[in-house]
Amino acid sequence: MGLLVDGTWQNRGYDTDSNGGEFKRESASLRDWVVPPGTAEQGPDGQSAVPAEVGRYHLYVSLACPWAHRALVMRSLKGLTSVVGMSFTSPYMLEHGWSYLEEEGSSGDPINGVRYHHQLYTMTDPHYTGRVTVPALWDRKAGRIVNNESADLVRIFNDAFDPLTGNDLDFSPEDLRGEIDALNAEIYDKVNNGVYKTGFATRQQAYERHFTALFACLDSLERRLADSRYLVGEWLTEADIRLFTTLLRFDVVYHGHFKCNQRRISDYPNLSNYLRELYQWPGVAETCDLAQIKTHYYGSQLAVNPTGIVPLGPTLDLEAPHDRERLTGQGIRRHH
């Protein structure tokens, strides 16, 4: 994974030994906001803010990373592909972390011309200390990363650019926000990050604890989706997008690579049909790259998979019909 310490790159993984075999994810630290043009100069929590502008911002992602994938899905669903540019890394994350080496499957970096993602962090702050992660939203005018927290970017994309695009789809309606936030918190802890806490555990007790919590949550979500079209009833929201990116990776990566093998998503009738419905939403499938996903996890995380061999299977038929039409669903709300 690697990190920067006072602006110097160090190829260091997570220290699970000092945490009783537990994987502990660090919080994102670059949290400025983008707001609709002509509105407040502060974000929702009082942080510094900059105005939305066409062509000003560029999204740096990995097609393999579920956190970056959240932002990619929102960028697509909100009609921002011609408004916010995008570059993607190589699927390999090795001694220099995420890279923009085109010969390894990256898009390259036409904005700053960097070879390695960590260079964007030191361009933002020459003395930056912390993990170097994707996604990262780059401000071309200021020459810095504005925000590297995927949850923030999902909400920024939800409304900041609406006056410029006319897209008023609302994936985080105010009256549903409490339920969305509660679901996000539980799913993040037990599923989104839970697969990592299971797969990166280095002691049996830690592994078993997170494994149990993961499948208890998946079982609960399966029951919830038996009579609810989406996580928050009849409306597709950001909670669904945040769960989707983990479900997509589950059978091809987490089940085998991370030893999350009690059940596959394909063994859950409701979750598997729900996954196919979300995949088939216009604008979603083109954000998904299973080859990059498998190459990244199996070819980069050598502490978990020392040989680096990338498995050929399993085969997923995400275009197969789903049965979610049997439940009432209104689609996506619009901003009022």
C-alpha positions as CSV (number, residue, x, y, z in Angstrom):
1,M,0.0,0.0,0.0
2,G,2.6,2.5,1.0
3,L,2.4,6.0,2.5
4,L,4.1,9.4,2.7
5,V,5.9,10.6,5.7
6,D,6.7,14.3,5.6
7,G,6.5,14.1,1.8
8,T,8.8,11.0,1.4
9,W,7.3,7.9,0.0
10,Q,7.7,4.7,2.1
11,N,6.6,1.3,0.9
12,R,5.0,0.1,4.1
13,G,1.9,-2.0,4.6
14,Y,-0.6,-1.9,7.5
15,D,0.8,-2.7,10.9
16,T,-1.7,-5.4,12.1
17,D,0.7,-6.9,14.7
18,S,0.4,-3.9,17.0
19,N,-3.4,-4.1,16.7
20,G,-3.9,-7.7,17.7
21,G,-4.0,-8.9,14.1
22,E,-6.6,-6.3,13.2
23,F,-6.6,-4.2,10.0
24,K,-7.4,-0.6,10.8
25,R,-8.1,1.8,8.0
26,E,-6.9,5.4,8.3
27,S,-9.4,8.2,7.7
28,A,-9.1,10.5,4.6
29,S,-7.5,13.9,5.4
30,L,-8.2,16.1,2.4
31,R,-11.8,17.1,2.9
32,D,-12.6,20.4,1.3
33,W,-15.9,20.6,-0.5
34,V,-17.2,21.6,-3.9
35,V,-20.5,23.6,-3.9
36,P,-22.9,24.8,-6.5
37,P,-21.7,28.1,-8.2
38,G,-22.8,31.2,-6.4
39,T,-23.6,29.5,-3.1
40,A,-22.0,29.3,0.3
41,E,-18.2,29.3,0.7
42,Q,-18.3,26.5,3.2
43,G,-19.1,22.8,3.0
44,P,-21.9,21.1,5.1
45,D,-19.6,20.8,8.1
46,G,-18.0,24.2,7.8
47,Q,-15.0,23.1,5.8
48,S,-13.5,25.2,3.0
49,A,-15.3,25.1,-0.3
50,V,-14.7,25.9,-3.9
51,P,-17.3,26.4,-6.6
52,A,-18.3,23.9,-9.2
53,E,-17.1,24.7,-12.7
54,V,-17.1,22.8,-16.0
55,G,-13.6,21.4,-16.7
56,R,-12.1,22.6,-13.4
57,Y,-12.0,19.3,-11.6
58,H,-10.4,15.9,-12.5
59,L,-11.1,12.6,-10.8
60,Y,-8.2,10.3,-10.2
61,V,-9.4,6.7,-9.6
62,S,-8.5,3.0,-9.8
63,L,-11.0,0.9,-11.7
64,A,-10.3,-1.8,-9.2
65,C,-11.0,0.1,-6.0
66,P,-14.5,-0.1,-4.5
67,W,-14.2,3.3,-2.9
68,A,-13.2,5.0,-6.1
69,H,-15.9,3.0,-7.9
70,R,-18.5,4.8,-5.8
71,A,-17.4,8.1,-7.2
72,L,-17.3,6.7,-10.8
73,V,-20.9,5.5,-10.6
74,M,-22.1,8.8,-9.3
75,R,-20.1,10.7,-11.9
76,S,-21.9,8.6,-14.6
77,L,-25.4,8.6,-13.1
78,K,-25.2,12.4,-12.6
79,G,-24.2,13.1,-16.2
80,L,-20.7,14.4,-15.2
81,T,-18.5,12.5,-17.6
82,S,-18.0,15.6,-19.8
83,V,-17.9,18.0,-16.8
84,V,-15.4,16.3,-14.5
85,G,-12.4,14.6,-16.3
86,M,-11.1,11.2,-15.2
87,S,-7.8,9.2,-15.1
88,F,-7.4,5.7,-13.8
89,T,-4.3,4.0,-12.4
90,S,-2.8,0.7,-13.4
91,P,-4.4,-2.2,-11.6
92,Y,-1.1,-3.0,-9.9
93,M,-0.3,-1.4,-6.6
94,L,3.3,-2.4,-5.9
95,E,6.5,-0.8,-4.4
96,H,5.5,2.8,-5.6
97,G,1.8,2.4,-4.8
98,W,-0.8,3.3,-7.4
99,S,0.8,4.2,-10.8
100,Y,-0.1,5.8,-14.1
101,L,2.1,3.6,-16.1
102,E,0.2,3.0,-19.4
103,E,2.2,-0.1,-20.1
104,E,0.6,-1.7,-17.0
105,G,-3.0,-0.8,-18.0
106,S,-3.4,2.8,-16.8
107,S,-5.0,5.6,-18.7
108,G,-1.9,7.7,-18.0
109,D,-2.2,11.2,-16.5
110,P,-2.8,13.9,-19.1
111,I,-3.4,16.6,-16.5
112,N,-0.2,16.5,-14.4
113,G,1.9,13.9,-16.1
114,V,2.8,12.1,-12.9
115,R,4.0,8.5,-12.9
116,Y,2.8,7.7,-9.4
117,H,-0.3,8.7,-7.5
118,H,1.7,9.8,-4.4
119,Q,3.2,12.6,-6.5
120,L,-0.3,14.3,-6.6
121,Y,-0.3,14.3,-2.8
122,T,3.1,16.0,-2.6
123,M,2.0,18.5,-5.2
124,T,-0.8,19.3,-2.9
125,D,1.4,19.3,0.2
126,P,5.1,18.8,0.0
127,H,5.1,17.6,3.6
128,Y,2.1,15.4,3.3
129,T,2.0,12.5,5.8
130,G,-0.5,9.7,5.5
131,R,-1.8,6.9,3.2
132,V,-2.0,7.6,-0.5
133,T,-5.5,6.6,-1.6
134,V,-8.0,6.8,-4.5
135,P,-10.3,8.4,-5.4
136,A,-8.9,11.9,-5.4
137,L,-10.6,15.0,-6.9
138,W,-8.0,17.4,-8.4
139,D,-8.6,21.1,-8.7
140,R,-6.9,22.1,-11.9
141,K,-7.2,25.8,-11.1
142,A,-5.6,25.6,-7.7
143,G,-3.2,22.7,-8.5
144,R,-4.2,20.5,-5.6
145,I,-6.3,17.6,-4.3
146,V,-9.6,19.1,-3.1
147,N,-11.0,15.9,-1.5
148,N,-9.9,12.3,-1.2
149,E,-12.9,10.9,0.8
150,S,-15.2,8.7,-1.4
151,A,-18.2,9.3,0.8
152,D,-17.8,13.1,0.4
153,L,-17.3,12.8,-3.4
154,V,-20.6,10.8,-3.7
155,R,-22.4,13.7,-2.0
156,I,-20.5,16.4,-3.9
157,F,-21.4,14.8,-7.2
158,N,-25.0,14.5,-6.0
159,D,-25.7,18.2,-6.2
160,A,-22.7,20.5,-6.7
161,F,-22.9,20.5,-10.5
162,D,-26.6,20.4,-11.0
163,P,-26.9,24.1,-12.0
164,L,-24.3,23.4,-14.8
165,T,-25.8,20.1,-16.0
166,G,-29.5,20.4,-15.3
167,N,-29.4,16.9,-13.8
168,D,-31.5,17.0,-10.6
169,L,-31.5,13.3,-9.7
170,D,-31.1,13.1,-5.9
171,F,-29.4,10.1,-4.4
172,S,-29.5,11.5,-0.9
173,P,-32.9,13.1,-0.3
174,E,-33.0,15.2,2.9
175,D,-36.0,13.4,4.3
176,L,-34.3,10.0,3.9
177,R,-30.8,11.1,5.1
178,G,-31.1,9.7,8.6
179,E,-32.0,6.2,7.3
180,I,-29.3,6.5,4.6
181,D,-26.7,7.5,7.1
182,A,-27.6,4.7,9.5
183,L,-27.4,2.1,6.7
184,N,-24.1,3.5,5.4
185,A,-22.5,3.3,8.8
186,E,-23.5,-0.3,9.4
187,I,-22.7,-1.5,5.8
188,Y,-19.4,0.3,5.8
189,D,-18.3,-1.3,9.1
190,K,-19.5,-4.8,8.5
191,V,-19.5,-5.2,4.7
192,N,-17.6,-2.5,2.7
193,N,-14.7,-2.4,5.2
194,G,-15.7,-5.7,6.8
195,V,-14.3,-7.8,3.8
196,Y,-11.0,-6.0,4.3
197,K,-11.0,-6.5,8.1
198,T,-11.6,-10.2,7.4
199,G,-9.1,-10.6,4.5
200,F,-6.3,-8.6,6.1
201,A,-6.6,-10.1,9.6
202,T,-3.4,-11.8,10.7
203,R,-4.8,-13.6,13.7
204,Q,-7.5,-16.3,13.7
205,Q,-9.6,-14.6,16.4
206,A,-9.7,-11.3,14.5
207,Y,-10.5,-13.1,11.2
208,E,-13.4,-15.1,12.7
209,R,-14.9,-12.0,14.5
210,H,-15.1,-10.0,11.3
211,F,-16.1,-13.0,9.1
212,T,-19.1,-13.6,11.5
213,A,-20.1,-10.0,11.5
214,L,-19.9,-9.8,7.7
215,F,-22.2,-12.7,7.0
216,A,-24.6,-11.7,9.7
217,C,-24.9,-8.4,7.9
218,L,-25.3,-9.9,4.5
219,D,-28.0,-12.3,5.9
220,S,-29.8,-9.2,7.3
221,L,-29.6,-7.4,4.0
222,E,-30.9,-10.4,2.2
223,R,-34.0,-10.4,4.4
224,R,-34.4,-6.6,4.0
225,L,-34.3,-6.9,0.2
226,A,-37.0,-9.7,0.2
227,D,-39.7,-7.0,0.3
228,S,-37.9,-3.8,-0.4
229,R,-36.8,-3.0,-3.9
230,Y,-33.8,-0.9,-2.7
231,L,-32.2,-0.4,0.7
232,V,-34.3,2.6,1.5
233,G,-37.6,1.3,0.2
234,E,-38.7,2.2,-3.4
235,W,-36.0,4.8,-4.1
236,L,-32.5,4.1,-5.4
237,T,-30.1,6.1,-3.1
238,E,-26.4,6.4,-2.4
239,A,-26.7,3.6,0.1
240,D,-27.3,1.2,-2.8
241,I,-24.4,2.6,-4.7
242,R,-22.0,2.1,-1.8
243,L,-23.2,-1.5,-1.3
244,F,-23.1,-2.3,-5.0
245,T,-19.4,-1.8,-5.4
246,T,-18.6,-4.4,-2.7
247,L,-21.2,-6.9,-4.0
248,L,-19.7,-6.6,-7.5
249,R,-16.3,-7.7,-6.2
250,F,-17.5,-10.3,-3.7
251,D,-17.7,-13.5,-5.7
252,V,-14.7,-12.7,-7.9
253,V,-12.3,-11.5,-5.2
254,Y,-13.5,-11.4,-1.6
255,H,-15.0,-15.0,-1.4
256,G,-11.6,-16.6,-2.3
257,H,-8.9,-14.0,-1.9
258,F,-10.1,-12.6,1.4
259,K,-11.5,-16.0,2.7
260,C,-15.0,-14.6,2.9
261,N,-16.3,-18.0,1.9
262,Q,-19.3,-19.0,3.9
263,R,-21.6,-18.0,1.0
264,R,-21.3,-16.3,-2.3
265,I,-23.5,-13.4,-3.3
266,S,-24.8,-15.7,-6.0
267,D,-26.1,-18.0,-3.2
268,Y,-28.3,-15.1,-1.9
269,P,-31.4,-14.9,-4.2
270,N,-32.3,-11.3,-3.3
271,L,-28.8,-9.9,-3.1
272,S,-27.8,-11.5,-6.4
273,N,-30.9,-10.2,-8.3
274,Y,-30.4,-6.8,-6.7
275,L,-26.8,-6.8,-7.8
276,R,-27.8,-7.5,-11.4
277,E,-30.5,-4.8,-11.4
278,L,-28.0,-2.2,-10.2
279,Y,-25.4,-3.4,-12.7
280,Q,-28.0,-3.0,-15.5
281,W,-29.0,0.6,-14.6
282,P,-28.0,2.8,-17.5
283,G,-24.6,4.3,-16.9
284,V,-23.4,1.7,-14.3
285,A,-22.0,-1.2,-16.3
286,E,-19.5,0.9,-18.1
287,T,-17.9,1.9,-14.8
288,C,-17.2,-1.8,-14.0
289,D,-14.0,-3.6,-15.0
290,L,-13.8,-7.1,-13.5
291,A,-10.4,-7.8,-15.2
292,Q,-8.8,-4.8,-13.5
293,I,-10.5,-5.8,-10.2
294,K,-9.1,-9.3,-10.3
295,T,-5.7,-8.2,-11.5
296,H,-5.4,-5.7,-8.7
297,Y,-6.3,-7.8,-5.7
298,Y,-4.6,-11.1,-6.8
299,G,-1.6,-9.4,-8.5
300,S,-0.9,-6.7,-5.9
301,Q,-1.8,-8.0,-2.5
302,L,1.1,-10.4,-2.3
303,A,0.9,-10.8,1.5
304,V,-2.4,-12.5,0.9
305,N,-1.6,-14.1,-2.4
306,P,2.2,-14.6,-2.6
307,T,2.3,-16.2,-6.1
308,G,0.4,-13.3,-7.7
309,I,-1.5,-15.7,-9.8
310,V,-4.8,-14.2,-11.0
311,P,-7.6,-16.9,-11.2
312,L,-9.5,-17.3,-14.4
313,G,-12.9,-17.7,-12.7
314,P,-15.6,-17.4,-11.7
315,T,-17.8,-16.4,-14.6
316,L,-20.5,-13.9,-13.6
317,D,-23.5,-13.3,-15.8
318,L,-24.4,-9.8,-14.7
319,E,-26.6,-9.2,-17.7
320,A,-28.9,-12.1,-16.8
321,P,-32.5,-11.2,-16.1
322,H,-33.4,-10.2,-12.5
323,D,-36.6,-10.4,-10.6
324,R,-36.7,-7.0,-8.9
325,E,-39.7,-5.8,-10.9
326,R,-41.9,-7.8,-8.6
327,L,-41.3,-5.1,-5.9
328,T,-42.5,-1.6,-6.1
329,G,-39.8,0.8,-7.0
330,Q,-40.0,4.5,-8.1
331,G,-36.4,4.8,-9.3
332,I,-34.5,8.0,-8.3
333,R,-35.9,11.0,-6.5
334,R,-35.3,14.5,-7.8
335,H,-34.1,17.6,-6.0
336,H,-37.0,19.8,-5.0
